[in-house]
Amino acid sequence: MGKFVRALLFSGVLVIGLCGSAATTSKSAAKSDDFAEFQAFVESTGEGSGRLQDAERATRVGETFDRMFGALVQNDNFADLPDDELVLIFKASGLANSYDGSPRRAEQLLKLTLEKKRRNLSEANDMSIAFNSLLRARLFVSAGVLRNSQPELANEVLPDVIERHEGASPSWYERGEDAEGGTPVLTRRAANIERGSKIIVVAHPRCHFTLGAATAIAAEPALSRIFASHSDWIMPPTRGLELAALQEWDDEFPVFSIKLAHSLEDWSLIDGWDTPRFYFLRDGKIVDTVIGWPKEGRMNELKAAVTRLNVD
């Protein structure tokens, strides 16, 4: 029995195809089955009645990766893995990272990426994926170190980050540019949603449903005025920075400027990050929620929620 299989069995995972068929199942087939099993689990968390909200899905995906593959990557002992096993773990780590974008997961993916490069196993976008995973995890210093050390990342955009949140939670990043108008600047500030009436809109600049909602709201003068003064639009922390798309959005909807949420944990009051979602808050408590934007819109629901929020 190979080291890969022993580690999986030690971690409590039933390896598909090994039980009762060791004489006919090759080690390579078992490894492929392990990744297929993990991939199938991830897909099942986002489908049908078993669909999980983003935060719970991130937790479940991360925990399942750790249970299935954690013994192989803890303490960086993956350096002893054969090439094919390293590539498999890298693929699984990348899949886990796309849902559980935590700092620990991003650092894990980075180490696997660097090990692949050391062995001349890198594919075209490996380093870029690792770099962007660090940005998603808000590990901006680590992203800078990586970009400066890897020539293939020379054209990647790295913002300057200014901390102004003073440890407050939740917090977000406001986008701007330096005095020269070149390097993007992200300023992290406290959201300050604990007092007063607020509307938090979960949005994404490349989501056509979000675009439809913003267009409809902007076309209603009274509603647009209320949203301009009482709403904050935030982008899910599970996505990339999308700085160019954010600039295009701000050009079209300057009063609905989209900020970047800091982390899932920081924004625990948000129970789902599908876009768009509208949360109506009074003194930090959710009093109404409007979810999604179908073809016919949800204008009546928005207006009713605004009326109940009692804002001018």
C-alpha positions in Angstrom: 0.0 0.0 0.0 1.5 3.4 -1.1 2.1 6.3 1.2 -0.7 8.3 -0.5 -3.3 5.6 0.4 -1.9 5.0 3.9 -2.3 8.7 4.7 -5.8 8.8 3.4 -6.8 5.7 5.5 -5.1 7.2 8.5 -7.1 10.4 8.1 -10.3 8.3 8.2 -11.3 8.5 4.6 -12.7 5.5 2.8 -10.8 5.3 -0.5 -13.1 4.5 -3.3 -12.3 1.2 -5.1 -9.9 -0.1 -2.5 -12.3 -1.9 -0.2 -12.5 -5.5 -1.4 -10.8 -4.9 -4.7 -7.1 -4.3 -3.9 -6.0 -6.9 -6.5 -7.7 -5.1 -9.4 -7.5 -1.4 -8.5 -4.3 0.4 -9.3 -2.8 3.1 -7.2 -3.3 5.6 -10.0 -7.1 4.8 -10.3 -7.5 5.2 -6.5 -5.9 8.7 -6.7 -8.2 9.7 -9.5 -11.2 8.4 -7.6 -10.2 10.4 -4.5 -10.2 13.7 -6.5 -13.4 12.7 -8.3 -15.1 12.0 -4.9 -14.0 15.4 -3.5 -15.1 17.2 -6.7 -18.5 15.4 -6.5 -18.9 16.4 -2.9 -18.2 20.1 -3.7 -20.7 20.1 -6.5 -23.3 18.5 -4.3 -23.1 21.4 -1.8 -24.3 23.8 -4.5 -27.2 21.9 -6.0 -30.9 21.2 -5.3 -32.2 20.8 -1.8 -28.7 20.2 -0.5 -27.5 23.6 -1.6 -25.5 25.4 1.2 -25.1 29.1 1.8 -21.6 30.5 1.0 -20.2 30.6 4.5 -21.4 27.1 5.4 -20.3 25.8 2.0 -16.8 27.2 2.5 -16.6 25.5 5.9 -17.8 22.2 4.7 -15.5 22.2 1.6 -12.5 23.2 3.7 -13.2 20.5 6.3 -13.7 17.8 3.7 -10.4 18.8 2.0 -8.6 18.6 5.3 -10.1 15.2 6.1 -9.3 13.7 2.7 -5.9 15.4 2.0 -4.8 17.2 5.1 -2.4 14.5 6.2 -0.5 15.0 3.0 0.0 18.7 3.2 0.4 19.4 6.9 3.8 20.6 8.0 4.6 20.9 4.2 5.4 17.2 4.0 4.1 17.2 0.4 7.7 17.8 -0.7 8.1 14.0 -0.5 5.1 13.3 -2.7 5.6 11.8 -6.1 4.8 14.2 -9.0 1.5 12.7 -9.9 0.3 12.9 -6.3 1.5 16.5 -6.0 -0.5 17.5 -9.0 -3.6 15.8 -7.7 -3.3 17.5 -4.3 -2.7 20.8 -6.1 -6.0 20.4 -8.1 -7.9 19.5 -4.9 -6.4 22.5 -3.1 -7.3 24.8 -5.9 -10.9 23.6 -5.9 -11.1 24.0 -2.1 -9.6 27.5 -2.3 -12.3 28.6 -4.8 -14.8 28.2 -2.0 -12.9 28.4 1.2 -10.8 31.4 0.4 -9.3 31.7 3.9 -5.7 32.8 4.5 -4.7 29.3 5.5 -6.1 27.8 2.4 -4.4 30.5 0.2 -1.0 29.9 1.8 -1.5 26.2 1.3 -2.2 26.6 -2.4 0.8 28.9 -2.7 3.2 26.3 -1.2 1.9 23.7 -3.6 2.3 26.1 -6.5 5.9 26.8 -5.6 6.6 23.1 -5.2 5.1 22.4 -8.7 7.3 25.1 -10.1 10.4 23.7 -8.4 9.8 20.4 -10.1 9.1 22.0 -13.5 5.5 20.9 -13.4 3.9 24.3 -13.6 1.0 25.1 -16.0 0.5 28.5 -17.6 -1.8 30.0 -15.0 -0.7 28.3 -11.8 1.2 31.3 -10.4 -1.5 33.7 -11.3 -4.1 31.6 -9.6 -2.0 31.5 -6.4 -1.4 35.3 -6.6 -5.1 36.0 -6.9 -5.9 33.6 -4.1 -3.7 35.7 -1.8 -5.6 38.8 -2.9 -8.9 37.1 -2.2 -7.7 36.2 1.2 -6.6 39.8 1.7 -3.0 38.7 2.2 -1.7 41.7 0.3 1.8 41.7 1.7 2.3 38.0 0.7 0.9 38.8 -2.7 3.5 41.6 -3.1 6.4 39.3 -2.1 5.2 36.7 -4.6 4.8 39.2 -7.4 8.3 40.6 -6.8 9.9 37.1 -6.9 8.1 35.6 -9.9 8.8 37.2 -13.3 5.5 35.8 -14.8 3.6 38.0 -12.4 5.1 41.2 -13.5 1.9 42.5 -15.1 -0.4 41.5 -12.2 -2.0 44.5 -10.6 -1.3 44.9 -6.8 -3.1 47.7 -5.0 -1.7 49.8 -2.2 -3.6 49.1 0.9 -4.3 51.6 3.7 -5.7 50.4 7.0 -8.2 52.7 8.6 -10.6 50.2 10.2 -9.0 50.3 13.7 -9.9 46.6 14.2 -13.7 47.2 13.7 -15.9 44.5 12.3 -17.4 44.3 9.8 -15.2 46.3 7.4 -14.8 46.9 3.7 -12.3 48.3 1.2 -13.0 51.5 -0.6 -11.3 51.8 -4.0 -9.3 54.8 -5.2 -6.1 55.7 -6.9 -2.9 57.3 -5.8 -2.1 61.0 -6.6 -0.4 60.0 -9.8 -3.6 58.3 -11.0 -1.8 55.0 -11.5 -1.6 52.4 -8.7 -5.0 51.5 -7.3 -5.5 52.1 -3.6 -7.7 50.1 -1.3 -8.6 51.8 2.0 -10.1 49.5 4.6 -12.6 51.2 6.8 -15.2 50.2 9.4 -18.6 49.6 7.9 -20.4 51.4 10.8 -23.7 49.6 10.3 -24.7 49.4 14.0 -26.7 52.6 14.1 -29.4 54.0 11.9 -31.2 52.7 8.9 -29.0 51.1 6.2 -29.4 49.1 3.0 -26.6 46.6 2.3 -26.6 45.4 -1.3 -24.5 42.3 -2.1 -23.4 43.1 -5.7 -20.9 42.2 -8.4 -19.9 44.5 -11.3 -19.9 41.6 -13.8 -23.3 40.2 -12.7 -26.0 41.1 -15.2 -28.6 40.6 -12.5 -26.8 43.2 -10.3 -26.7 45.5 -13.4 -30.4 45.1 -14.0 -31.2 46.0 -10.4 -29.0 49.1 -10.4 -30.4 50.2 -13.7 -34.0 49.8 -12.5 -33.3 51.6 -9.2 -31.5 54.5 -10.9 -34.5 54.9 -13.2 -36.8 55.6 -10.2 -35.9 59.1 -8.9 -37.4 58.7 -5.4 -35.9 55.2 -4.9 -32.6 56.2 -6.4 -32.3 59.1 -4.0 -33.0 56.8 -1.0 -30.4 54.3 -2.2 -27.9 57.0 -2.9 -28.1 58.2 0.7 -28.7 55.0 2.6 -27.2 52.0 0.7 -23.8 50.5 0.6 -23.0 48.1 -2.2 -20.4 45.4 -1.4 -18.7 42.7 -3.4 -18.4 39.2 -2.1 -15.0 38.3 -0.5 -15.0 35.0 -2.4 -14.3 36.8 -5.7 -11.2 38.4 -7.2 -10.6 42.1 -6.8 -12.0 42.9 -10.3 -10.5 46.5 -10.1 -11.0 47.3 -13.7 -14.7 46.1 -13.6 -15.2 48.2 -10.5 -13.9 51.3 -12.2 -16.3 50.7 -15.1 -19.2 50.2 -12.7 -18.4 53.4 -10.8 -18.3 55.3 -14.1 -21.9 54.2 -14.8 -23.3 54.2 -11.2 -21.2 56.6 -9.2 -23.7 56.8 -6.4 -23.9 53.0 -6.1 -20.1 52.5 -5.8 -19.2 49.0 -4.9 -16.9 48.3 -2.0 -15.1 45.0 -1.3 -16.1 43.1 1.8 -13.2 42.1 3.9 -14.0 38.4 4.7 -16.9 36.0 5.2 -16.3 35.9 8.9 -16.2 39.7 9.1 -19.7 39.8 7.4 -21.4 37.0 9.3 -24.7 38.8 9.2 -24.8 38.1 5.5 -26.4 34.6 5.1 -25.8 34.4 1.3 -23.5 36.0 -1.2 -25.5 35.4 -4.4 -25.9 38.7 -6.3 -27.8 40.8 -5.9 -29.1 40.6 -2.4 -30.6 43.5 -0.5 -30.4 43.6 3.3 -32.4 46.3 5.1 -30.9 47.1 8.5 -32.1 49.1 11.5 -29.4 49.6 14.2 -27.4 46.6 12.8 -30.3 44.2 12.8 -31.8 42.8 9.6 -35.5 43.7 9.3 -36.1 42.9 5.6 -34.3 40.9 2.8 -34.9 41.0 -0.9 -33.1 38.2 -2.8 -32.3 38.1 -6.5 -33.4 40.1 -9.6 -35.4 38.1 -12.1 -36.3 39.4 -15.5 -39.4 41.2 -14.2 -37.4 42.7 -11.3 -38.4 43.0 -7.7 -39.2 46.7 -7.6 -42.4 46.4 -5.6 -40.6 44.3 -2.9 -37.8 47.0 -2.8 -40.3 49.8 -2.4 -42.2 47.9 0.3 -39.0 47.2 2.3 -37.9 50.9 2.0 -41.3 52.0 3.3 -41.0 49.6 6.3 -37.5 50.9 6.9 -39.0 54.4 7.1 -36.2 56.4 5.5 -36.5 59.6 3.5 
